[in-house]
Amino acid sequence: MGIFTKDIHTLEDLFTHQLKDIYYAEHRITKALPKMIAKATSPALKQGFETHLAETETQIQRLDRVFSMLGLKAESVTCKAIDGIIAEAEEVAGEVDDKAVLDAGLLAAAQAVEHYEIARYGTLVAWGKRLGHGDAVALFEQSLAEEKATDKKLTDIAAGEVNRKAA
């Protein structure tokens, strides 16, 4: 099922597509974060990535619960957006020799991921409310709050240490 294809007829169809999209994205993020942890040199940034990896694993468990609540098979659809964000992060990580600048690049890439997740979870909350999926909405809201908190932590790390060292 592709976005804006014949397969999507209703808001419920679109909601299901977005659910499968974020499921794919979260799984991709769990594969990308260990590489980012290995490349980061800032202890605060490494810790932030490690914390986010654990949260992402919990978010996948929540999504599994949502699929179950809705009577759907837990499956994903390829998300070109998250693939692009992660590919860009890997490209930057491979090109930067200065470790302080590398940390700034990794942090910026991580925030791009966070902003994508915030957008997806926010949409799922809004559509879930409209469709009467209150139990799912409660789980999405937990993940959304975590994503916003991670984004704030990354901003604090950037402002407090990483960007200063990179400059």
C-alpha positions as MATLAB code, in Angstrom:
seq = 'MGIFTKDIHTLEDLFTHQLKDIYYAEHRITKALPKMIAKATSPALKQGFETHLAETETQIQRLDRVFSMLGLKAESVTCKAIDGIIAEAEEVAGEVDDKAVLDAGLLAAAQAVEHYEIARYGTLVAWGKRLGHGDAVALFEQSLAEEKATDKKLTDIAAGEVNRKAA';
ca = [
       0.000    0.000    0.000;
       1.565    3.279   -1.050;
       0.644    6.698    0.194;
      -1.975    8.307   -2.035;
      -2.632    5.133   -4.014;
      -5.803    3.226   -4.778;
      -5.231    1.210   -1.600;
      -6.126    4.168    0.616;
      -9.816    5.023    0.581;
     -10.565    6.111    4.130;
      -8.951    7.832    7.078;
      -8.741    4.373    8.674;
      -6.681    3.179    5.690;
      -4.411    6.197    5.997;
      -4.089    5.683    9.754;
      -3.090    2.038    9.206;
      -0.550    3.082    6.585;
       1.014    5.620    8.987;
       1.105    2.993   11.718;
       3.016    0.643    9.410;
       5.279    3.537    8.398;
       6.310    4.399   11.962;
       6.757    0.688   12.698;
       9.268    0.496    9.852;
      10.938    3.714   10.984;
      11.360    2.563   14.582;
      12.924   -0.713   13.435;
      15.331    1.166   11.130;
      16.259    3.492   13.983;
      17.167    0.533   16.227;
      19.622   -0.566   13.548;
      21.087    2.919   13.023;
      21.540    3.986   16.652;
      24.262    1.458   17.559;
      26.358    2.814   14.672;
      25.782    6.364   15.898;
      26.706    5.342   19.451;
      29.947    3.826   18.168;
      30.889    6.982   16.225;
      29.929    9.581   18.855;
      32.774   10.862   21.022;
      30.808   13.130   23.359;
      29.895   11.120   26.474;
      26.611   13.028   26.804;
      25.731   12.334   23.180;
      26.615    8.642   23.486;
      24.416    8.406   26.591;
      21.593   10.220   24.826;
      21.759    7.776   21.920;
      21.869    4.774   24.295;
      18.827    6.056   26.171;
      16.975    6.640   22.917;
      17.779    3.126   21.715;
      16.148    1.674   24.839;
      13.135    3.976   24.388;
      12.832    2.996   20.731;
      12.716   -0.687   21.671;
       9.891    0.119   24.114;
       8.111    2.129   21.416;
       8.227   -0.891   19.098;
       6.597   -2.954   21.850;
       3.877   -0.311   22.140;
       3.314   -0.429   18.385;
       3.028   -4.219   18.583;
       0.302   -3.691   21.204;
      -1.495   -1.200   18.944;
      -1.491   -3.658   16.039;
      -2.907   -6.303   18.369;
      -5.587   -3.938   19.751;
      -6.694   -3.124   16.229;
      -6.713   -6.770   15.146;
      -3.956   -6.146   12.602;
      -0.821   -8.053   11.767;
       2.259   -6.136   12.926;
       3.935   -5.209    9.668;
       5.671   -2.294    8.082;
       5.717   -0.369    4.843;
       8.967    1.033    3.552;
       9.461    4.588    4.685;
      11.632    6.423    2.189;
      11.758    9.470    4.455;
      13.457    7.695    7.365;
      15.673    5.777    4.948;
      16.805    9.122    3.519;
      17.405   10.696    6.915;
      19.462    7.700    8.049;
      21.381    7.544    4.752;
      22.249   11.217    5.121;
      23.468   10.620    8.685;
      25.658    7.745    7.519;
      27.040    9.889    4.715;
      27.938   12.726    7.073;
      29.482   10.303    9.566;
      31.685    8.871    6.845;
      32.962   12.238    5.603;
      33.887   14.134    8.789;
      37.356   13.659   10.267;
      37.118   16.195   13.109;
      35.447   14.287   15.954;
      33.837   17.403   17.460;
      32.307   18.291   14.096;
      31.270   14.653   13.649;
      29.373   14.806   16.961;
      27.581   17.958   15.798;
      26.616   16.216   12.554;
      25.421   13.084   14.343;
      23.395   15.220   16.727;
      21.769   17.119   13.867;
      20.915   13.845   12.140;
      19.418   12.485   15.353;
      17.245   15.570   15.670;
      16.022   15.112   12.102;
      14.962   11.604   13.113;
      13.250   12.943   16.236;
      11.340   15.559   14.275;
      10.147   12.891   11.850;
       8.967   10.701   14.724;
       7.255   13.644   16.428;
       5.375   14.391   13.205;
       4.295   10.770   12.754;
       3.198   10.192   16.341;
       1.397   13.539   16.422;
      -0.548   12.582   13.304;
      -1.383    9.149   14.716;
      -2.671   10.781   17.911;
      -4.923   13.160   15.964;
      -6.257   10.520   13.589;
      -6.588    7.934   16.356;
      -8.763   10.334   18.351;
     -10.934   11.041   15.310;
     -11.309    7.304   14.609;
     -12.124    6.375   18.215;
      -8.920    4.420   18.913;
      -8.513    5.762   22.454;
      -6.338    2.918   23.752;
      -3.963    3.298   20.809;
      -3.907    7.073   21.249;
      -2.752    6.669   24.846;
       0.199    4.568   23.656;
       1.035    7.000   20.846;
       0.963    9.876   23.345;
       3.540    8.078   25.525;
       5.865    7.673   22.553;
       5.238   11.252   21.415;
       6.182   12.572   24.865;
       9.392   10.520   24.797;
      10.296   11.804   21.335;
       9.766   15.403   22.408;
      11.857   14.835   25.555;
      14.659   13.270   23.498;
      14.607   16.214   21.111;
      14.929   18.601   24.057;
      17.819   16.575   25.515;
      19.591   16.664   22.162;
      19.082   20.421   21.941;
      20.535   20.799   25.439;
      23.555   18.646   24.525;
      24.105   20.688   21.363;
      23.843   24.028   23.151;
      25.818   22.963   26.197;
      28.738   21.133   24.688;
      28.727   19.727   21.205;
      28.270   22.856   19.083;
      30.759   24.815   21.214;
      33.449   22.161   20.700;
      32.670   21.883   16.986;
      33.046   25.641   16.507;
];
